[in-house]
């Protein structure tokens, strides 16, 4: 089996082997797995006042997201022999949800038709090699800066969901500094320095080991100190009855600022930082 895969994918020509490819594929899945939850959260308007419940169903969107990414990534490897993973775009989904549907009032079928037509246009550009000409005309420095910008955007999502960055009461954007307390931010700090240490030591699979190690730490701390309720669970309300029994001015089960936390009754459970998009921030 290993020999068949080696010949088909040309491992020898690319100076690699099956074990390396499995490790790389698993790492790629882990670093993009957030899309599984973020995509249905965006398309479902989860936690957005006035729009919550008007989006696509969470479970169905999550299933389609997984199937689409899995099948297209497999097809990319088998048909083109390129190690590229394909999944829903984290920018396009926000355009569809907040610009086309919420902003311009299109129905979901109409919005998806727009996406379909865009795909046809891109296909024509690819077949005529115009897209390739445009990409070749872009300076290499700009291409690298685009990659850096995408990385910073993903990092900012991590800062926000951990509670390191929050939405201040005086503004619509999540650009405020959060309070350094709570389980999510503790796990974030531990995981960040663990992964940075592994990468600094140039360990093979450092990023994957950091993700797995942080996950194990989060599970242990969640059960030991929060009774399994330390993190909100997308798609099942706000994490269960422990956190859904209270709400803040920003929406149910989310603490966006120390002020909101201070207004909560003292008998309420401890705050749980949201893992979804911050309510009231359609720009996200």
TALIN-V722405 format. One record per backbone hydrogen bond with DSSP energy under -1.0 kcal/mol. NH is the residue of the N-H (numbers start at 1). CO is the residue of the C=O. E is the energy in kcal/mol with one decimal. If there is no record, write none. Layout:
nh=NH co=CO e=E
nh=NH co=CO e=E
//
This chain:
nh=5 co=1 e=-2.4
nh=6 co=2 e=-2.3
nh=7 co=3 e=-2.1
nh=8 co=4 e=-2.4
nh=9 co=5 e=-2.5
nh=11 co=6 e=-1.8
nh=14 co=10 e=-1.3
nh=15 co=12 e=-1.3
nh=16 co=11 e=-2.3
nh=21 co=17 e=-2.1
nh=22 co=18 e=-2.5
nh=23 co=19 e=-2.2
nh=24 co=20 e=-2.5
nh=25 co=21 e=-2.6
nh=26 co=22 e=-2.4
nh=27 co=23 e=-2.2
nh=28 co=24 e=-2.4
nh=29 co=25 e=-2.2
nh=30 co=26 e=-2.2
nh=31 co=27 e=-2.2
nh=32 co=28 e=-1.1
nh=35 co=32 e=-1.6
nh=36 co=33 e=-1.6
nh=37 co=34 e=-1.1
nh=38 co=34 e=-2.7
nh=39 co=35 e=-2.1
nh=41 co=37 e=-1.6
nh=42 co=38 e=-2.4
nh=43 co=39 e=-2.6
nh=44 co=40 e=-1.3
nh=45 co=42 e=-1.3
nh=46 co=41 e=-2.1
nh=48 co=45 e=-2.0
nh=51 co=48 e=-1.9
nh=52 co=48 e=-2.0
nh=54 co=51 e=-2.6
nh=56 co=43 e=-2.2
nh=61 co=57 e=-2.2
nh=62 co=58 e=-2.6
nh=63 co=59 e=-2.2
nh=64 co=60 e=-2.4
nh=65 co=61 e=-2.4
nh=66 co=62 e=-2.2
nh=67 co=63 e=-2.6
nh=68 co=64 e=-2.8
nh=69 co=65 e=-2.1
nh=70 co=66 e=-2.7
nh=71 co=67 e=-2.7
nh=72 co=68 e=-2.3
nh=73 co=69 e=-2.0
nh=74 co=70 e=-2.2
nh=75 co=71 e=-2.4
nh=76 co=72 e=-2.4
nh=77 co=73 e=-1.9
nh=78 co=74 e=-2.7
nh=79 co=75 e=-2.8
nh=80 co=76 e=-1.6
nh=82 co=76 e=-1.1
nh=84 co=82 e=-1.8
nh=93 co=89 e=-1.7
nh=95 co=91 e=-1.6
nh=96 co=92 e=-2.5
nh=97 co=93 e=-2.5
nh=98 co=94 e=-2.6
nh=99 co=95 e=-1.4
nh=100 co=95 e=-2.2
nh=101 co=96 e=-2.1
nh=102 co=97 e=-2.4
nh=104 co=99 e=-1.9
nh=106 co=100 e=-2.4
nh=111 co=107 e=-2.5
nh=112 co=108 e=-2.5
nh=113 co=109 e=-1.6
nh=114 co=110 e=-1.7
nh=115 co=111 e=-1.8
nh=116 co=112 e=-2.3
nh=117 co=113 e=-2.6
nh=118 co=114 e=-2.2
nh=119 co=115 e=-2.1
nh=120 co=116 e=-1.9
nh=121 co=117 e=-2.2
nh=122 co=118 e=-2.4
nh=123 co=119 e=-2.3
nh=124 co=120 e=-2.1
nh=125 co=121 e=-2.3
nh=126 co=122 e=-2.2
nh=127 co=123 e=-2.7
nh=128 co=124 e=-2.1
nh=129 co=126 e=-1.2
nh=130 co=125 e=-1.3
nh=131 co=125 e=-1.8
nh=133 co=129 e=-1.7
nh=134 co=130 e=-2.3
nh=135 co=131 e=-2.6
nh=136 co=132 e=-2.5
nh=137 co=133 e=-1.3
nh=143 co=139 e=-1.9
nh=144 co=140 e=-2.3
nh=145 co=141 e=-2.0
nh=146 co=142 e=-2.0
nh=147 co=143 e=-1.7
nh=148 co=144 e=-2.2
nh=149 co=145 e=-2.6
nh=150 co=146 e=-2.4
nh=151 co=147 e=-2.2
nh=152 co=148 e=-2.5
nh=153 co=149 e=-2.1
nh=154 co=150 e=-2.3
nh=155 co=151 e=-2.4
nh=156 co=152 e=-2.4
nh=157 co=153 e=-1.8
nh=158 co=154 e=-1.8
nh=159 co=155 e=-2.4
nh=160 co=156 e=-2.5
nh=161 co=157 e=-2.8
nh=162 co=158 e=-1.6
nh=164 co=159 e=-1.3
nh=165 co=159 e=-1.7
nh=166 co=176 e=-2.8
nh=171 co=168 e=-1.2
nh=175 co=173 e=-1.9
nh=176 co=166 e=-3.0
nh=178 co=164 e=-2.4
nh=181 co=179 e=-2.1
nh=186 co=182 e=-1.4
nh=187 co=183 e=-2.5
nh=188 co=184 e=-2.2
nh=189 co=185 e=-2.3
nh=190 co=186 e=-2.3
nh=191 co=187 e=-2.9
nh=192 co=188 e=-2.6
nh=193 co=189 e=-2.2
nh=194 co=190 e=-2.2
nh=195 co=191 e=-2.5
nh=196 co=192 e=-2.5
nh=197 co=193 e=-2.2
nh=198 co=194 e=-2.1
nh=199 co=195 e=-2.4
nh=200 co=196 e=-2.3
nh=201 co=197 e=-1.6
nh=202 co=199 e=-1.4
nh=203 co=198 e=-2.0
nh=206 co=203 e=-1.5
nh=209 co=205 e=-3.0
nh=210 co=206 e=-2.4
nh=211 co=207 e=-2.1
nh=212 co=208 e=-2.7
nh=213 co=209 e=-2.9
nh=214 co=210 e=-2.3
nh=215 co=211 e=-2.1
nh=216 co=212 e=-2.3
nh=217 co=213 e=-2.3
nh=218 co=214 e=-2.6
nh=219 co=215 e=-2.3
nh=220 co=216 e=-2.4
nh=221 co=217 e=-2.7
nh=222 co=218 e=-2.5
nh=223 co=219 e=-2.1
nh=224 co=220 e=-2.3
nh=225 co=221 e=-2.7
nh=226 co=222 e=-1.4
nh=228 co=222 e=-2.2
nh=229 co=226 e=-1.7
nh=236 co=233 e=-1.5
nh=244 co=240 e=-1.6
nh=248 co=251 e=-1.5
nh=251 co=248 e=-1.7
nh=254 co=251 e=-1.1
nh=261 co=257 e=-1.8
nh=262 co=258 e=-2.1
nh=263 co=259 e=-1.3
nh=268 co=265 e=-1.8
nh=281 co=278 e=-1.3
nh=284 co=281 e=-2.1
//
